[in-house]
Structures are given as C-alpha cells and as structure tokens.
Amino acid sequence: MKSTWLLAGVALSVLVACSEAPAEAPTEASMPEAPKADPVLAGKWILEADGGVMLDPQTSGLTHRNGKLYSISDGSALKSQRLQIHEIDPASATLSPKVDAMSMAGRVRRSCFAQYLSDEPDLEALVADPNDDNVFYTVTEDATRTGALSDNCQKRFENTGSTDYPTLLVRVEATSEGRYRMTHVRPLQFPLEFAVGDFPNDGIEGMALSQDGTLYLGLERDNAGNPRIFTVQLNDEFWQQTDFAVVADPALAVPTFDSGRHPINGLEYYSPAEGKGFLLAAARNDNELWVIDTTGALPTKKISLQLSAPSGDPVNCAEQEIMDNASIEGLAVIGTTLWLVNDPWKVNYMKNLQCEANRARYEGMAPLLFNMPIDDAWFK
C-alpha cells in the first residue's frame, strides 16, 4: 500500500511541475542598467592668430567677457607668452593677435612689488569683473625666484601667514588701445589659525568672482595636505588700500583626504537660479570637477572627467585619443557651456603621446580647449 501511495505522489508532482508556466525571460525594460561611462571631452589644440599651435603658454586660469575666453600665462611659460592676457575665440580655439606685455600704472611701479611684477611673476589665475568689462583680476603664487624685498618692505609685509614672499592680488585694466595695465596690487594675509603652511609652489591657483564682489580663492594645499577655499570682498575701497588684505574662511564643503595630492587648480562661479551660487572647481590630479554649494545647503558633487586630444592623423591613428594627463587649470561658463583649458604639466605631458603626429605638440607643451554642457542635476 505504501508503494502505491509513493508512486501516486511522484506522478502528482510530475503533473504539477509540467503544468507550471515556464519562467519569463527578462525583458529589456527589466534588465538592470549598465553603468554609464564617463563622458569624453574632445579637446581642440589652441592656435595662434597665424594658425600655428600655441607653444608653452603654461595657461593658468580661464575667464570670459563678451563671448570670448581669456587666459593668462604663469612665470614658467615661454618669454613671449609671459605677462600676456590671451584672448581666445571659443568656437575655433584661436587666439587674437598678441598685444604688448602688461604695463604698470604709477602706483604699482611705486609699490614694494614692482620688481617682481615686471620680471617673471607667477600669475596663476584670471577672473573678469562681472560688473566692469574692462577689469580683470589675477593672483601670484611662487615668488622664490625673485629678489628679496627691501628692508622696509620686508618688515611691512613679513607676517603673511603663509610664504616668506606674500601672495599678491593684482587688478588689471584694459586700455583703449586694447592693451592691459596693472593698476593696483595688494598682498594677501592668511590668519595663522587657518594653518595654510609655507608652500611657495602650492598656493592660490584658482579664482572665481560672484556678482556681489565675493572673490573666492582656491588653495592647492594647506599644512594638512588638503585643498582650501578662502574669500575676500572686493569693492571700491578695497583697492584704495595698500596694506594686507586679510582672507576669510567661508567653511565650504571642500573635499578632504588622508593622503595624496588633490589640489584645486581652477575655479568658476555659477548661479543656476536667483539666490543660488555654486563653485565649479577643477581637481587637476583627480580628473574631476567638484560642484560646491556656496550656501552649504547641498553636499559637494564630484564629476569624473575623461579628456581626449585629436591625433592629427586619423588615417593611421584614432581620431581622438584619451589623454593620460591633461591637468585642467582653468574653467569658465558661457551661457550653459562649461569651457576648460589645460596647463601642460612638463614632467607628465609626454605620457599623452600615442600618435607620432602629435609629438611636436606635446614636446611644445601646446594646450587644449575643452567644453561640456552644464547639467542641472549638478545643482540639486
């Protein structure tokens, strides 16, 4: 009897199993989404007005005015590129013809810093005044190559809170002839409690300016090895003074790290809506764009970047080649487009060489211009 019941149970199990509907194959809608690859930003070589590639400008900073982009060269650029503000047509990545090097107004020539500013100043950022089309601001970094200040000047400006030679904020004005002149200069002072440290070549590298005159200053690293953002408030009275301008700490949500080098090398201010302001920061070593809420209401977002350069030989090489090391050092927003420029890092730039057609460009430290659309999701 047990055998009969057992056989009947097996038959019933088989019958039930056969009557079950087969499992549905996964549809396209039910499949998990594949992770999206980081967008690749295709660069254009920046060209001189005569059509040749721009050579070794050591582009530092990027800003915009009346639909054009502007960059500035640091103290390690070719001599012909130094003390120049370079006007760039964003559509073609072509420079306007060069003008004379920046001149100095009398008050700058009479300042403690005239010798440094007239020789090889390490100009490391550039920002246009949103309320005055003729005015730009720049900032200096490494002054270790210059001679010492006079005794009186050294005594007056020794308490920098950072490096022996002070960081200088410089006002630049366009003349009616299309040239540029340094009209004012003020040294910056960092309160000791900010623990900025003495790093002459790791100082202020980025600047951004809001409509209300808040100037944001991006520091590469402090005593703890972390990037920082400070502020000063610009107004008419600011430039009538010649003593230290003391920076403030707005306590923004700048990423911190336990190790490694993660400098900020470019800044841009962007307001997606009235009452909202964000800083876009170029994290050069990380190949990232940081989106920092200036009100502190939202956490900082990190956007990964991939950058490519045209090979110059699409027959034998890929049309665009992913760069190993781009080193973004300037950001500027025109409308809803973010423009980025790189500063060729001399010890790393040849790592980008893949196609032999590009050898002369990389050896010549030629910079590239990139762009990407602004994404509303960055600000939510």
Secondary structure in CASP SS format (residue, H / E / C, confidence):
PFRMAT SS
TARGET T0000
AUTHOR 0000-0000-0000
METHOD secondary structure of the structure
MODEL  1
M C 1.00
K H 1.00
S H 1.00
T H 1.00
W H 1.00
L H 1.00
L H 1.00
A H 1.00
G H 1.00
V H 1.00
A H 1.00
L H 1.00
S H 1.00
V H 1.00
L H 1.00
V H 1.00
A H 1.00
C H 1.00
S H 1.00
E C 1.00
A C 1.00
P C 1.00
A C 1.00
E C 1.00
A C 1.00
P C 1.00
T C 1.00
E C 1.00
A C 1.00
S C 1.00
M C 1.00
P C 1.00
E C 1.00
A C 1.00
P C 1.00
K C 1.00
A C 1.00
D C 1.00
P C 1.00
V E 1.00
L E 1.00
A E 1.00
G C 1.00
K E 1.00
W E 1.00
I C 1.00
L E 1.00
E C 1.00
A C 1.00
D C 1.00
G C 1.00
G C 1.00
V E 1.00
M C 1.00
L C 1.00
D C 1.00
P C 1.00
Q C 1.00
T E 1.00
S E 1.00
G E 1.00
L E 1.00
T E 1.00
H E 1.00
R E 1.00
N C 1.00
G C 1.00
K E 1.00
L E 1.00
Y E 1.00
S E 1.00
I E 1.00
S E 1.00
D C 1.00
G C 1.00
S C 1.00
A C 1.00
L C 1.00
K H 1.00
S H 1.00
Q H 1.00
R C 1.00
L C 1.00
Q C 1.00
I E 1.00
H E 1.00
E E 1.00
I E 1.00
D E 1.00
P C 1.00
A C 1.00
S C 1.00
A C 1.00
T E 1.00
L E 1.00
S C 1.00
P C 1.00
K C 1.00
V C 1.00
D C 1.00
A C 1.00
M C 1.00
S E 1.00
M E 1.00
A C 1.00
G H 1.00
R H 1.00
V H 1.00
R H 1.00
R C 1.00
S C 1.00
C C 1.00
F C 1.00
A H 1.00
Q H 1.00
Y H 1.00
L H 1.00
S H 1.00
D C 1.00
E C 1.00
P C 1.00
D C 1.00
L E 1.00
E E 1.00
A E 1.00
L E 1.00
V E 1.00
A E 1.00
D C 1.00
P C 1.00
N C 1.00
D C 1.00
D C 1.00
N C 1.00
V E 1.00
F E 1.00
Y E 1.00
T E 1.00
V E 1.00
T E 1.00
E C 1.00
D C 1.00
A C 1.00
T C 1.00
R C 1.00
T C 1.00
G C 1.00
A C 1.00
L C 1.00
S C 1.00
D H 1.00
N H 1.00
C H 1.00
Q H 1.00
K H 1.00
R H 1.00
F C 1.00
E C 1.00
N C 1.00
T C 1.00
G C 1.00
S C 1.00
T C 1.00
D C 1.00
Y C 1.00
P C 1.00
T C 1.00
L E 1.00
L E 1.00
V E 1.00
R E 1.00
V E 1.00
E E 1.00
A E 1.00
T C 1.00
S C 1.00
E C 1.00
G C 1.00
R C 1.00
Y E 1.00
R E 1.00
M E 1.00
T E 1.00
H E 1.00
V E 1.00
R E 1.00
P E 1.00
L E 1.00
Q E 1.00
F C 1.00
P C 1.00
L H 1.00
E H 1.00
F H 1.00
A C 1.00
V C 1.00
G C 1.00
D C 1.00
F C 1.00
P C 1.00
N C 1.00
D C 1.00
G C 1.00
I E 1.00
E E 1.00
G E 1.00
M E 1.00
A E 1.00
L E 1.00
S C 1.00
Q C 1.00
D C 1.00
G C 1.00
T E 1.00
L E 1.00
Y E 1.00
L E 1.00
G E 1.00
L E 1.00
E C 1.00
R C 1.00
D C 1.00
N C 1.00
A C 1.00
G C 1.00
N C 1.00
P C 1.00
R E 1.00
I E 1.00
F E 1.00
T E 1.00
V E 1.00
Q E 1.00
L C 1.00
N C 1.00
D C 1.00
E C 1.00
F H 1.00
W H 1.00
Q H 1.00
Q C 1.00
T C 1.00
D C 1.00
F C 1.00
A E 1.00
V E 1.00
V C 1.00
A E 1.00
D C 1.00
P C 1.00
A C 1.00
L C 1.00
A C 1.00
V C 1.00
P C 1.00
T C 1.00
F C 1.00
D C 1.00
S C 1.00
G C 1.00
R C 1.00
H C 1.00
P C 1.00
I E 1.00
N E 1.00
G E 1.00
L E 1.00
E E 1.00
Y E 1.00
Y E 1.00
S C 1.00
P C 1.00
A C 1.00
E C 1.00
G C 1.00
K C 1.00
G C 1.00
F E 1.00
L E 1.00
L E 1.00
A E 1.00
A E 1.00
A E 1.00
R H 1.00
N H 1.00
D H 1.00
N C 1.00
E E 1.00
L E 1.00
W E 1.00
V E 1.00
I E 1.00
D E 1.00
T C 1.00
T C 1.00
G C 1.00
A C 1.00
L C 1.00
P C 1.00
T C 1.00
K E 1.00
K E 1.00
I E 1.00
S E 1.00
L C 1.00
Q E 1.00
L E 1.00
S E 1.00
A E 1.00
P E 1.00
S C 1.00
G C 1.00
D C 1.00
P C 1.00
V C 1.00
N C 1.00
C C 1.00
A C 1.00
E C 1.00
Q E 1.00
E E 1.00
I E 1.00
M C 1.00
D C 1.00
N C 1.00
A C 1.00
S C 1.00
I E 1.00
E E 1.00
G E 1.00
L E 1.00
A E 1.00
V E 1.00
I E 1.00
G C 1.00
T C 1.00
T E 1.00
L E 1.00
W E 1.00
L E 1.00
V E 1.00
N E 1.00
D C 1.00
P C 1.00
W C 1.00
K C 1.00
V C 1.00
N C 1.00
Y H 1.00
M H 1.00
K H 1.00
N H 1.00
L C 1.00
Q C 1.00
C C 1.00
E H 1.00
A H 1.00
N H 1.00
R H 1.00
A H 1.00
R H 1.00
Y H 1.00
E H 1.00
G C 1.00
M C 1.00
A C 1.00
P C 1.00
L E 1.00
L E 1.00
F E 1.00
N E 1.00
M E 1.00
P E 1.00
I C 1.00
D C 1.00
D H 1.00
A H 1.00
W H 1.00
F H 1.00
K C 1.00
END
